[in-house]
Amino acid sequence: MSIFSIFRNIIIIIVVLFPLVSFSVYRMNTFEKAHNQAVSRQEELKMLGEKLALGSDYLTDEIRRYVQFGDMSHYDNFWNEVNVHRSRDKAIERLKELDVLPSELAYIEKAKEYSDHLLKTEAIAMDAVERSDFDAARRLVFGEYYGEQKALIMGNIKKFQDIINDRTQNQAKNFHEEISFFMMLTNILLFFCGALILFIVCGIGIRHFLNPLKYLTRAMQELAKGNLEVPIQLSVKNNEMLEMAQALKIFKENAIKKNIAELELSKANKSRSLIMDSSFNEIYIFDGVTLKFRQVSRGLVETCNTA
């Protein structure tokens, strides 16, 4: 195969590989972005779950402090959280915006439902405080029923957090595996591109082009000096350098043939001159018809009759 054909085929392969590299890098960046979003979402979902738990704990702390001594600041804090700050409701709304799966959101809604049930118990306890019946109020918010409802609230929040963590971790793991795959694919493609470019430079450029060209250049210089003994032999096969070597070899053979012909002609001319210079002639004319020529040269006598 000619150098041009090899070079063309390698360039075509490289041209094909580079879009694959670009696609692989694009996919790797896409999955990396998705991975970062999954990790960020995991953190936010974890924070929202904790916010729900903290909101529930905050209400429990405020109502229990209120029923102890009837401090109105805790009463105000309780209802500000329920009616103004609404941290639990805002957390659930944000979870819905994040497209949490219905099966996952069900745990939060159930926890919210148990929390709303406790509001009725807490309201009754507040009424008992207003009547100065602190014992009844304390039994309500420190009793077994309140503890069970509180455990149900925190249990559902905990289940939600566990499910969310498992799902987001699996997503992050899958994205990480995809990133690793496309990173490996990108490295392999870049390795092949580099290997092909190195092959073009070393295998074709140096071995099959520069070195033979340097050899042929030296051969032509020797031929130009008249040295027809210079060997012309290349180890390459079926490429432009071999064709150039063959052409140079034909040129050398023609030059040798030309020199041999000129040498033979020169010898013949020299011999003729020597013969002419060292001969003597006697010519007789008989009636203008018969010519007798006798030539003596270098001890050799020849007699020719020409009619």
Buried (B, 14 or more C-beta within 10 A) or exposed (E): EBBEEBBEEBEEEBEEBEEBBEBBBEBBEBBBEBBEEBBEBBEBBBEBBEBBBBBBEBBBEBBBBBBBEBBEEBBEBBEEBBEEEBBBEBBBEBBEEEEBEEEBBBBBBBBBEBBEBBEEBBBEBBEBBEEEBBEBBBBBBEEEEBEEBBEBBBBBBBBBBEBBBEBBEEBBEBBBEBBEBBBEBBEBBBEBBEEBEEBBEEBBBEBBBBBBEEBBEEBBEBBEEEEEEBEBEBEBEEBBBBEBBEEBBEBBEEEEEEEEEEEEEEEEEEEEEEEEEEBEEEEEEEEEEEEEEBBBBEEEEEEEEEE
